[in-house]
Amino acid sequence: MISEILSVKNLTKRLGKRTVIDNITFHVNVGDICGFIGPNGAGKTTTLRLLTGLISPTSGSIILNDADVTKDRETALKHLGAIVENPIFFEYLTGEKALFNLAMLNNEMDNAQRKERVKEVIKIVGLSGREKDKINTYSLGMKQRLGIAQALLNNPKIIFLDEPLNGLDPLGIIELRNLILKLNKEKNITFFISSHFLGELEKVCNNLVIIKEGKLVWSGATKELLSKLDDTGSLEDVFVQLMTAN
């Protein structure tokens, strides 16, 4: 039975007289890789801030992991991993030390368990052998994988990624794509990915949420959208159609 891990209903956010997010409703099922797209200024970052409880909605509800983000943020975010914008680390630390410091925030583990979890996530993201090197020696792709490792520390059921491909070279993009697919398949981790790299989203996402000027334009299966609008087109072509439609 398919179950929802994220349910957004009639979500609205106003800043003064301006409506940034306008009554959007969508859901993400367990095991989805869901792409979240829209032009600059569409409200994607505001939506991610709402989903993670960093800001409160004007109205509407966000249910994450069967808990209301606004009313019970701690429970809702307990099994969430997130990288909003670029992952930030103290670059004079080693990758291992940076992750251990973050693991210290989890009061449900002792130090032995934290060390073991750090080793596990380093192996999962393919940084074994470089964990004792300082972060300032890491490539951008390695830093992104370290960010994924950070997101994995609390055994998340869902991970939010905000523009994870920015600045990566082609090899780094492929490595991150393969890591997302691996975690989804082997760990059944759900992903909600905001990105402008539409070609990459088309390769990995089974579902899409598309917004324009704070309003929902599409929510549903990627294949259905592509076939509905242009069965010969790419996601990029379809996106242009949606954004230029009256």
PyMOL commands that set and color helices and strands:
alter all, ss='L'
color gray80, all
select helices_A, chain A and resi 44-51+73-76+95-103+111-124+135-137+140-152+170-187+198-204+222-229+235-244
alter helices_A, ss='H'
color red, helices_A
select strands_A, chain A and resi 4-15+18-29+33-37+59-64+67-68+80-83+158-162+190-194+207-212+215-221
alter strands_A, ss='S'
color yellow, strands_A
deselect
rebuild
show_as cartoon
